[in-house]
Amino acid sequence: MSESNWSVPETEVVQRVHDRLDADGTDVLATIVDVEGNAYRRPGAKMLLDHDGAGVGSITAGCIEDDLLAAAETVRETGRPARVTYDLMEDDTDDVWGLGVGCNGVIDILLEPLDETYRPAVEAFADGRDIAVLTVVSDDDATGWGRLGDRAYYHPGEGRVRRPDGSAADRWPAEALAGPAADLAERGSADVVSVAGPDGEISEVFVDGIAAPADLVVFGTGHDVGPVVELAERNDFRVTVVGFRGAVDLAERFPEAHRTVTTSPGALDDALDVDERTHAVVMTHNFVDDRIAVETLLRSPAPYVGLMGPRERFEEMREAFDDEGTAFDESDLASLYTPVGLDLGGGSPYQIAHSIVGEVLAVSNDRSPRHLREREEHIHDRVDVDGSPSA
């Protein structure tokens, strides 16, 4: 497995899964379903093991991927899913792996042949819809309605559980799963839910909430836009570049962008669909264009509006707004971040881009940026069965 395949964004892993559904051969999808203690990745992290033996994505820092390739070959040969456990606690890793890997955790991974039952997940992701993948991870069919690897889906827009072919999942415990599935789908988190059958028998269902990717809209066509687009895409944002002049081929200049739009500042409402998952960075370096874009964005549900330039530049904009009779109170300005970016001390194009994308990530993940050594809780949020985070 190459380093470039290991470090791809989650959006690219999902896209690769989508592509491989129509390819020849039997691929294996590896998904972390449970973690005890600490680990590099949390439940829901995925890695696709292609039929030719290559891997795309990461579920650890690289310490068990070679062993996973061997385990995936067994799944590929038998055609049956398997749940495997890796104990990476410090006391055991020297004996098992020959070195201490330092994760201090026990990781449960579901390995399953990639087939049509996973198509609803990748199609929902491509369409920008949240969805929860419900997969039985118990070793036997204790409840009589599902065995290891059997799958259904919870569709938040419908509030119901359906089988992969779209039919009603009548035998599934839909009432018990609907609440956790709705919470986890919205958060993009995952957890194992224990479900009791009519006779008290217990079955475990892995509820994998796959949230639609957050959007980042970057206004501007200058060369400083490129690093922002590149880093944002690598951080799983679906990036749209908006230009206000038609002289630049945006698709050619910004190949990493998911979408490019050429429009006028006054037509943004028609050109863009801005919602509560849309983050924006305004960096056209044109005062009038920036002012019109900022005004439109501040009146939208966007949780983040980053404006390039010194603080005084926005004060000039406020004066222009006042002259036009446009007023913004403090609540209107809560989403505005200017000067844009975190205080990282760098001044090169990529250092500035890291500062900007880091701030967007923090807002998107509802975090106040600080050093991890100052965080008393776990690095990664733990998720309770109802989808709420716990320390």
N, C-alpha and C positions, 0 to 999 in steps of 0.2 A: 504494500500500500504506500503510495507516494505521499509526501508531506502536503502537497497541494490538495489531494483528495481528502486528507484527514481534516484539513482546516476550512473546508467549504462552509458557507452559511447554511443554516437550517432550511431556508427557502430553497436552496439549490439541492439539498438532500431530497426534499419533498418533490421537486421538479424531476429529479432523476428517478425517483420511484414511479412517478407518473409516466415517464418515458419508457421505463423498463416493463411496465404492464403490457405494453404492446410489442415487446421484443421476444426473441426466441430464447429458450433456455430457462432454467429454474434459478431465480435469485432468492436470497434469503434476507429477510428483514430482521435486524436485531434491535430490540427496544428495551431500555431499562424500565423495569416495572416496580422495583422497590429498592430502597437503600436503607441500610441500618448503619448509623454513624455518619462518617464523612466520606465523600467521594467527589471526583472531578466533575461529574455531571449528575443531574437529578432525574427522577422518573420522567419518562417521556422522551428523553434523548434517544436519537435513532442513528443507526448505521446500516447502509445497504451493502450487502455482500453479493457482488455480481456473480453470474454463472461462471465467468472466466477466472474467478478467484480474487478480483480486485475489490477494494472497499471504498465507499464514499461516506464521509461523515465520521463523527467521533463520539464514543460513549465513555471513554476513559482518556487519560493522558497518553495512552499508547502501551500500557503495561500488559493488557490482556488481548490485544487485537489479534496477535498471531494465534493464540489458543482459540479465539472465536472463529477464525477461518477454518480450523480443523473441526470444531463443533458444528459449524454451518454446513460443512461437507456431509456430515452424518444426517442432518436434517434434509439436505438436498437429496440424498440417496433414499431415505425412507419416505420422504414426502409428508412427514408428520412433524408438528411443532414440538419444541422442547423448552423447558424452563431450567436454566442453569444458574448456579450460584458460585460467585467468586468471593472468597474470604480474603480481604486485603488488609486485615488487622496486622499491626506491626509484629506481634508475637508469632504469627504464622507465616508471613510472606517469605522469610529467609528459607524455610523448609520447603515451601510449595513452589516458589518462583526463583529461588536462588539469590534474591536481593529484596531488601525492604523497599516497597514502592511508596510508602508514606501516606496512603489514602485514609487509613484507619477506618475502613468501612467494609460492609458486606453488601454486595451488589447482586440482585436478581435480574436476569436478562431473559426475555422471551425471544426465542429464535423460531421463525415461522417461514414456510415457503411463501413467497410473494405471489398472490393470485388476485382474481377479480374481486374478492371480498373486500379488498382495500381501496378499490377505485372511488367509492363515495367520499373517502377522506381526502384524497388528493384533488378531486374535482371541486369539493367545497372550498379547499384552500385556494385553488386557482381562481375561483369565482369571488373570493373575498368574503366567504361565509364562515362563521364559527360552526364547529361540529365537535361532538364527543364520540370517540371510538370506544366501544364497550367490548372487551375481549375476556373470555373466561381464561383464568390462569390457574385454576385448580387442576390437580393431576388426574382426577377422575370425575365421572358424571354423577356426583353425589346427589344432585337435586333432580336429575332426570330431564333437565331442559338445556344443558350445555356441557360440553367437555372442553379440555384444553385446546385453545385456539379458536373455538366457536365465537362468532362475532355478530354484533348488532350496532346500531348507531342511534344516538340521540340528536335530533334536529331542533335546536333552540327556537327557530322561527315557527316550528309546528308544535313544539312541546310534546313530542311523542317519540317512542322508540320503534325503530323499523329494522328489518333485516337488510343485508346488503343489496338484495334485489328489489328493495322498496316495499315489500309486503310487510304486514303487521307482525311484530314479534310477540305473538300471543302468549307463548310459553315463558317469555322472559319476565322477570320481576320488575316491570316497568315502573311501578309506583315507587319502589324502593330506590331505583337508580336515577329517576328523573331529577331529583333535587341536586345530588352531587354532580350529575352530568351537566346540568345547566350552569352551576357555579364554575366548574372546572373548564368548561368550554369558553366561558367569557374571560376567564383569567389566563387561558392557555397553559394550565397546569395539569398534573396527573396524580392519581392516587389509586390504591387498591381498596375496593369496597367489599366487605364481607356481607353476603346476602343469605338470609335464612329461608329455607324451604318450608312447606306446610307441615312437615314432620320434624322440624328443628334441624334438618341437615344444613350444613354451611357450604357455600360455594364462594370463591373469590373471583371478583371481576375487576380487571384493570380498566379504569376510566381515564382515557387519554384525551384531555381537552386540547383541541387544536384550534387556536384562535387565528383569525385572519391576520395577516401581517399588517403592522402599522404603516401608515403612509408618511413619507417626507416629501414635501414640495419645496423645491429650491428655485427661487426667482433670481435669474441672472444667467449670463452666457459667457462671463469672463473666465480666464484660465484658472482663477482661484476657486471656481465652482467644481472643477474636475475632482480634486482630492476629497471634497465633501461628499460628492456623489459616490465616489469609489468606496470610501470608508463606511458610509451609511448603508450601501448595498451589502457590504461584508458583514454588517451588523443586523441584517435581516429586515431592514426597512424597504418598502416598495417605493422607489424613488421616481418622482416626476420632476423634470426640469421645464421651467416655463421661461420663454423668451418673449420680449416685447418688440423685437426687430426681426424681420424676415431674412436678413442678409446672412445669417449663420445657419448651417446645417446642424441642428441640435443633435440628431441621431448619430451623426458622424463624429461630432465633437465629444459627445458623452455616451459612449457605447454601453456603459454599465447601467444607464438609466432604464427603468422599466418602461417609462413613457416620456415622450417629449411633447410639449404644447407650444405653439406660437400663437399669441393673441395680443390684445391690447389691454392696458391696465384697467380700462373702464368696463371690460367685458369678462372679468374674472368669474363673476357669478354664473355666467353661462358656460364658461370653459372648464370649470372645476367643480367637483362635488366635495365640499369641505365638511367633514363631520368631526365627531369627538375623538377619532383616531388619527386625524390629520395633523401633522406637525409641519411647520413652515419656517424656512430661513429666507430672509429677504436680503439679497446682496447684488442688486443690479448696479449699484454705485451711481445711479441716476436719482437725484433728489425727488423729482416729481413722480417718477415711476414708483420709487420706494414708498412715497407717502400715500399714493393711491392704493397700492397693494396692502400696506399696513392698515389703512382704514377699513378696507374690505375684510381683512383677516380678523381684526379686533371685533368685528360685529358677527363673526362666525363662531361655531362651537369649538374651533381648534384650541387645544390645551396649551400649545406652544407656538409663539410667534417670535422668532429670533431676528433681530435687525442688526446688520453689520454697520459699524461706525461708532464714533464716540457718543457719549451720553448727550453732549450738546447738540448733536445732529437731530436727535428726536425732540429736544426742546424746541428747535427751530420748526419741526413738523407740528408741534402742538400750537405754536403761534400761528402757523398757517391754517390749522384746523379752526382755531378761535376766530380768525379773520373770516372764515367761510361759514361760521356759525355752527361748527361741528364740535361737540363737547364729549370728552371721555372722563368718567369718574374713575376712582381707584379700582373699583371692581372690574371695570372694563379693561383696565390695564394689567390685571393679574396675570394674564397669559403672555405679556410682553417681556422679552428678555433682551435688553440692550444696555451696554454693548453685549453682543452675542458671545456665548462660550463660557467655559470654565477658566479660572485663573491657573493655568498650568505653567506660565512663564515662557512659553515658546513663541517664536515669531516667524518661523518658516511656513510655507504653504501647508505642508502636511501637519505641522504642529498646530497651526490654527485650525485645520480641519478636525484634528483629534479633539481640540478644545470644544468645537461646535458640536460634533457628533456625540461626544461624551455628555454634554449638557442635555441634548435631545434624549439620549438614553436614560439619563437620570429622571427626567420629567416623565418619559413614557413608562418607566418602571416605578414611578412614585417614590423616588429615593432622594434624600438630601446628600449630595456628594461629600464624602469624607474618607479618610484613610481606613482601610479595613482593620488595621491594628487597633483602631478606636471603637470598633464595633464589637459589643459584647455578645451579640447573638451569633447564630450560625451565619456563614457567608451567604449561603443560599437559603431562602425562606423554606420552611417546612410547610406542608399543606395538610390541613385536617380533612376529614372525609367530607365536610360540608363545603370545602373549597376555600376556607379562610386560612391566612398564613399564621404560622406559629413559630416562635423563636426556638 
